[in-house]
Amino acid sequence: MDALCLSERPMTASFDLDRLRQALVPLRFDLPPDAEHQGYRRYYRLADSLGRPEVTVALGSLAAGDYQLAVQGWWPAEPRGSVLMLHGYYDHMGLYGHVVDWALSRHLAVLACDLPGHGLSSGARASINDFAEYQTTLAALIAEARRLQLPRPWHLIGQSTGGAILLDYLLRGNPAAELGETVLLAPLVRPHAWRQGLWTYRLVKPFVRALPRRFSVNSGDPAFLEFLQQDGLQPRELPAQWVGALARWIPQLEAAAPSNRTPLVIQGEQDFTVDWRHNLGVLEAKFARPEVLRLPEARHHLVNETAELRQRYFRWLDERLA
């Protein structure tokens, strides 16, 4: 897994974002990647660029409500199950090669999409009208897994906002019978310093459409942090509309009835993006004995933490997904 070295990524993208978006069609595994798709995969160092000729890959589009989502799949030889993956806020699928490579090495197929307003998907950048639209996104991804007849069980993995979407699904949705484990990486319930942030939002909302994004030190991998600054798919603003949608969603989730499910939770203790102590308390109250791995040195972006930390939580997951 260490072969996915961000410092080895080319510094200039060899694909055109607009052409790549316009070329997306419904996902098919029988179409070889075109030049734009190959350039995208080289730039983001995705798993099929690492000498895995036995893996079939596909990039396409998926309708979800009013959005056209970019959806991506990896199919290894003789898969023994699948991973459905949701990324975090400001992220996109191209940044999740470490998790994809881990899953493929365990003979798991992978299906993932860019959330609305992120990556190659349509929608106002980094915004959402209501968090219910994220459930429409997840429902579309699950329907796509059924259409593609992905091998069971289907393990769900979500980082940060992706974890929030999975929490909402387990607590307030109707989880699919095909589900295996649910893995929550630094899941969002409340952000760090949420009360202060909510006060600021209410103060500036009448006057400001969006605030400039601040790139935080959310990983111990300096190469990843440097790459984010150059990534053309990174949003550069925090829209007030997204903060408002989050403010409406938090009390709904915290009021949800408990579930008898047992998610797998991985949380860094140097995380200053989410209010992880509060959030773990919510998870303990809502689920039947969730299994929690706390990493004292880890920051928020667990998917792109240091190799040592990734290997530690991947070993922990291996024991539980065996």
C-alpha positions as semicolon CSV with decimal commas, in nm:
position;residue;x (nm);y (nm);z (nm)
1;M;0,000;0,000;0,000
2;D;0,293;0,233;0,049
3;A;0,339;0,240;-0,330
4;L;0,062;0,501;-0,336
5;C;0,308;0,781;-0,268
6;L;0,158;1,124;-0,314
7;S;0,500;1,279;-0,366
8;E;0,530;1,072;-0,687
9;R;0,223;1,227;-0,844
10;P;0,283;1,451;-1,147
11;M;0,251;1,818;-1,053
12;T;0,058;1,906;-1,370
13;A;-0,265;1,732;-1,464
14;S;-0,256;1,553;-1,801
15;F;-0,631;1,564;-1,855
16;D;-0,895;1,829;-1,918
17;L;-1,157;1,847;-1,641
18;D;-1,434;1,983;-1,863
19;R;-1,377;1,724;-2,136
20;L;-1,364;1,447;-1,877
21;R;-1,694;1,558;-1,720
22;Q;-1,866;1,589;-2,059
23;A;-1,749;1,244;-2,169
24;L;-1,904;1,060;-1,873
25;V;-2,170;0,803;-1,966
26;P;-2,348;0,537;-1,755
27;L;-2,092;0,309;-1,593
28;R;-1,972;0,015;-1,804
29;F;-1,688;-0,221;-1,723
30;D;-1,650;-0,338;-2,084
31;L;-1,519;-0,001;-2,211
32;P;-1,143;0,059;-2,183
33;P;-1,040;0,393;-2,026
34;D;-0,994;0,669;-2,284
35;A;-0,702;0,916;-2,282
36;E;-0,871;1,164;-2,045
37;H;-0,963;0,887;-1,803
38;Q;-0,610;0,746;-1,813
39;G;-0,465;1,092;-1,746
40;Y;-0,699;1,134;-1,449
41;R;-0,589;0,801;-1,302
42;R;-0,220;0,876;-1,352
43;Y;-0,253;1,217;-1,189
44;Y;-0,433;1,086;-0,881
45;R;-0,226;0,765;-0,861
46;L;-0,529;0,541;-0,844
47;A;-0,491;0,170;-0,786
48;D;-0,504;0,046;-1,145
49;S;-0,192;0,257;-1,220
50;L;0,008;0,044;-0,974
51;G;0,056;-0,274;-1,172
52;R;-0,278;-0,446;-1,114
53;P;-0,364;-0,576;-1,463
54;E;-0,622;-0,813;-1,313
55;V;-0,839;-0,518;-1,200
56;T;-1,110;-0,390;-1,435
57;V;-1,183;-0,018;-1,393
58;A;-1,460;0,213;-1,505
59;L;-1,554;0,579;-1,471
60;G;-1,903;0,696;-1,561
61;S;-2,207;0,894;-1,458
62;L;-2,506;0,825;-1,236
63;A;-2,828;1,022;-1,196
64;A;-2,925;1,105;-0,837
65;G;-3,216;1,345;-0,801
66;D;-3,121;1,669;-0,975
67;Y;-2,753;1,575;-0,994
68;Q;-2,532;1,390;-1,238
69;L;-2,272;1,214;-1,027
70;A;-1,935;1,086;-1,138
71;V;-1,919;0,720;-1,034
72;Q;-1,616;0,496;-1,038
73;G;-1,566;0,122;-1,002
74;W;-1,284;-0,125;-0,956
75;W;-1,348;-0,497;-1,010
76;P;-1,070;-0,742;-0,908
77;A;-1,042;-1,098;-1,025
78;E;-1,259;-1,330;-0,812
79;P;-1,397;-1,066;-0,571
80;R;-1,515;-1,188;-0,231
81;G;-1,729;-0,886;-0,145
82;S;-1,750;-0,515;-0,215
83;V;-1,687;-0,172;-0,067
84;L;-1,921;0,122;-0,128
85;M;-1,728;0,436;-0,043
86;L;-1,824;0,797;0,031
87;H;-1,565;1,073;0,057
88;G;-1,548;1,373;0,288
89;Y;-1,630;1,741;0,244
90;Y;-1,410;1,917;-0,016
91;D;-1,279;1,574;-0,126
92;H;-1,339;1,358;-0,432
93;M;-1,274;0,998;-0,540
94;G;-0,930;1,075;-0,679
95;L;-0,790;1,123;-0,326
96;Y;-0,897;0,779;-0,198
97;G;-0,645;0,553;-0,370
98;H;-0,507;0,419;-0,040
99;V;-0,846;0,276;0,058
100;V;-0,908;0,145;-0,294
101;D;-0,571;-0,031;-0,300
102;W;-0,635;-0,184;0,045
103;A;-0,977;-0,311;-0,066
104;L;-0,843;-0,461;-0,389
105;S;-0,564;-0,635;-0,200
106;R;-0,841;-0,800;0,006
107;H;-1,025;-0,906;-0,313
108;L;-1,306;-0,655;-0,260
109;A;-1,468;-0,471;-0,550
110;V;-1,505;-0,096;-0,498
111;L;-1,780;0,143;-0,604
112;A;-1,760;0,514;-0,521
113;C;-1,897;0,846;-0,640
114;D;-1,815;1,214;-0,615
115;L;-2,076;1,379;-0,391
116;P;-2,292;1,659;-0,537
117;G;-2,086;1,974;-0,583
118;H;-1,758;1,782;-0,554
119;G;-1,503;1,644;-0,794
120;L;-1,648;1,559;-1,134
121;S;-2,013;1,563;-1,019
122;S;-2,262;1,840;-1,098
123;G;-2,392;2,093;-0,847
124;A;-2,280;2,417;-0,686
125;R;-1,925;2,365;-0,561
126;A;-1,905;2,227;-0,206
127;S;-2,271;2,309;-0,144
128;I;-2,598;2,127;-0,092
129;N;-2,958;2,241;-0,052
130;D;-3,034;1,991;0,221
131;F;-2,854;1,691;0,370
132;A;-3,145;1,476;0,249
133;E;-2,987;1,508;-0,096
134;Y;-2,692;1,309;0,034
135;Q;-2,931;1,023;0,113
136;T;-3,055;1,040;-0,245
137;T;-2,691;1,011;-0,350
138;L;-2,633;0,703;-0,134
139;A;-2,958;0,543;-0,254
140;A;-2,844;0,591;-0,615
141;L;-2,505;0,435;-0,536
142;I;-2,672;0,133;-0,373
143;A;-2,906;0,096;-0,670
144;E;-2,601;0,103;-0,897
145;A;-2,440;-0,171;-0,689
146;R;-2,750;-0,383;-0,746
147;R;-2,753;-0,309;-1,120
148;L;-2,388;-0,413;-1,145
149;Q;-2,453;-0,718;-0,925
150;L;-2,159;-0,637;-0,700
151;P;-2,055;-0,938;-0,493
152;R;-2,187;-0,946;-0,136
153;P;-2,144;-0,847;0,138
154;W;-2,135;-0,473;0,071
155;H;-1,918;-0,296;0,326
156;L;-1,979;0,077;0,361
157;I;-1,687;0,315;0,421
158;G;-1,729;0,688;0,481
159;Q;-1,477;0,957;0,574
160;S;-1,601;1,263;0,769
161;T;-1,909;1,391;0,579
162;G;-1,920;1,054;0,406
163;G;-1,941;0,902;0,754
164;A;-2,222;1,144;0,842
165;I;-2,418;1,022;0,539
166;L;-2,373;0,661;0,652
167;L;-2,475;0,748;1,010
168;D;-2,792;0,908;0,880
169;Y;-2,860;0,603;0,663
170;L;-2,818;0,355;0,950
171;L;-3,025;0,561;1,196
172;R;-3,299;0,707;0,980
173;G;-3,299;0,502;0,661
174;N;-3,385;0,144;0,571
175;P;-3,046;-0,030;0,545
176;A;-3,012;-0,278;0,259
177;A;-3,007;-0,650;0,331
178;E;-2,679;-0,683;0,140
179;L;-2,483;-0,474;0,391
180;G;-2,182;-0,609;0,573
181;E;-1,979;-0,383;0,801
182;T;-2,005;-0,004;0,817
183;V;-1,672;0,174;0,864
184;L;-1,678;0,535;0,984
185;L;-1,352;0,730;0,950
186;A;-1,357;1,045;1,167
187;P;-1,733;1,073;1,115
188;L;-1,897;1,415;1,121
189;V;-2,177;1,482;1,366
190;R;-2,070;1,823;1,492
191;P;-1,767;2,012;1,359
192;H;-1,496;2,135;1,592
193;A;-1,600;2,455;1,777
194;W;-1,949;2,419;1,635
195;R;-2,125;2,663;1,869
196;Q;-1,885;2,941;1,778
197;G;-1,909;2,852;1,409
198;L;-2,289;2,853;1,420
199;W;-2,290;3,196;1,584
200;T;-2,058;3,327;1,312
201;Y;-2,277;3,173;1,040
202;R;-2,590;3,342;1,174
203;L;-2,407;3,672;1,201
204;V;-2,268;3,678;0,846
205;K;-2,544;3,488;0,663
206;P;-2,739;3,800;0,554
207;F;-2,426;3,955;0,402
208;V;-2,196;3,677;0,280
209;R;-2,265;3,401;0,025
210;A;-1,942;3,214;0,101
211;L;-1,623;3,243;0,304
212;P;-1,274;3,170;0,169
213;R;-1,162;2,819;0,246
214;R;-0,877;2,773;0,490
215;F;-0,659;2,468;0,417
216;S;-0,602;2,313;0,758
217;V;-0,322;2,079;0,864
218;N;-0,554;1,777;0,871
219;S;-0,298;1,503;0,801
220;G;0,051;1,410;0,916
221;D;0,155;1,353;0,553
222;P;0,315;1,674;0,423
223;A;0,311;1,549;0,062
224;F;-0,068;1,513;0,080
225;L;-0,110;1,861;0,225
226;E;0,108;2,006;-0,051
227;F;-0,084;1,821;-0,320
228;L;-0,419;1,956;-0,196
229;Q;-0,300;2,311;-0,263
230;Q;-0,245;2,223;-0,631
231;D;-0,543;1,995;-0,690
232;G;-0,772;2,152;-0,949
233;L;-1,074;1,971;-0,805
234;Q;-1,043;2,138;-0,463
235;P;-1,322;2,391;-0,383
236;R;-1,187;2,724;-0,263
237;E;-1,490;2,848;-0,068
238;L;-1,712;2,744;0,223
239;P;-2,068;2,819;0,105
240;A;-2,308;2,952;0,367
241;Q;-2,578;2,729;0,216
242;W;-2,385;2,414;0,312
243;V;-2,335;2,537;0,670
244;G;-2,708;2,609;0,694
245;A;-2,791;2,259;0,569
246;L;-2,554;2,113;0,829
247;A;-2,714;2,324;1,105
248;R;-3,057;2,180;1,019
249;W;-2,926;1,824;0,994
250;I;-2,737;1,797;1,324
251;P;-3,042;1,815;1,557
252;Q;-3,230;1,571;1,332
253;L;-2,953;1,313;1,361
254;E;-2,902;1,365;1,733
255;A;-3,277;1,312;1,789
256;A;-3,287;0,988;1,584
257;A;-3,393;0,663;1,751
258;P;-3,111;0,422;1,844
259;S;-3,006;0,137;1,616
260;N;-2,898;-0,219;1,700
261;R;-2,617;-0,203;1,444
262;T;-2,251;-0,205;1,545
263;P;-2,042;0,021;1,320
264;L;-1,662;0,021;1,314
265;V;-1,533;0,367;1,407
266;I;-1,179;0,498;1,358
267;Q;-1,096;0,834;1,514
268;G;-0,780;1,040;1,546
269;E;-0,728;1,227;1,871
270;Q;-0,544;1,516;1,701
271;D;-0,855;1,591;1,493
272;F;-0,949;1,959;1,498
273;T;-1,201;1,935;1,213
274;V;-1,479;1,752;1,397
275;D;-1,578;1,760;1,764
276;W;-1,472;1,400;1,802
277;R;-1,533;1,364;2,175
278;H;-1,893;1,480;2,139
279;N;-1,937;1,273;1,825
280;L;-1,814;0,950;1,986
281;G;-2,059;1,010;2,268
282;V;-2,342;1,036;2,016
283;L;-2,233;0,713;1,849
284;E;-2,209;0,531;2,183
285;A;-2,566;0,640;2,261
286;K;-2,711;0,559;1,918
287;F;-2,557;0,220;1,837
288;A;-2,525;-0,118;2,006
289;R;-2,166;-0,129;2,129
290;P;-1,986;0,032;1,834
291;E;-1,625;-0,080;1,803
292;V;-1,394;0,221;1,824
293;L;-1,025;0,246;1,737
294;R;-0,874;0,568;1,870
295;L;-0,542;0,678;1,721
296;P;-0,367;0,926;1,955
297;E;-0,138;1,069;1,683
298;A;-0,384;1,085;1,394
299;R;-0,547;1,397;1,255
300;H;-0,870;1,425;1,061
301;H;-0,801;1,305;0,708
302;L;-0,750;0,941;0,801
303;V;-0,770;0,823;0,439
304;N;-0,452;1,022;0,371
305;E;-0,273;0,996;0,703
306;T;0,086;0,871;0,727
307;A;0,163;0,520;0,603
308;E;0,223;0,395;0,959
309;L;-0,118;0,514;1,079
310;R;-0,296;0,379;0,772
311;Q;-0,135;0,039;0,818
312;R;-0,240;0,038;1,184
313;Y;-0,610;0,090;1,111
314;F;-0,606;-0,132;0,801
315;R;-0,477;-0,418;1,018
316;W;-0,757;-0,346;1,267
317;L;-1,012;-0,356;0,984
318;D;-0,863;-0,678;0,844
319;E;-0,936;-0,853;1,172
320;R;-1,301;-0,744;1,160
321;L;-1,372;-0,797;0,791
322;A;-1,202;-1,136;0,770
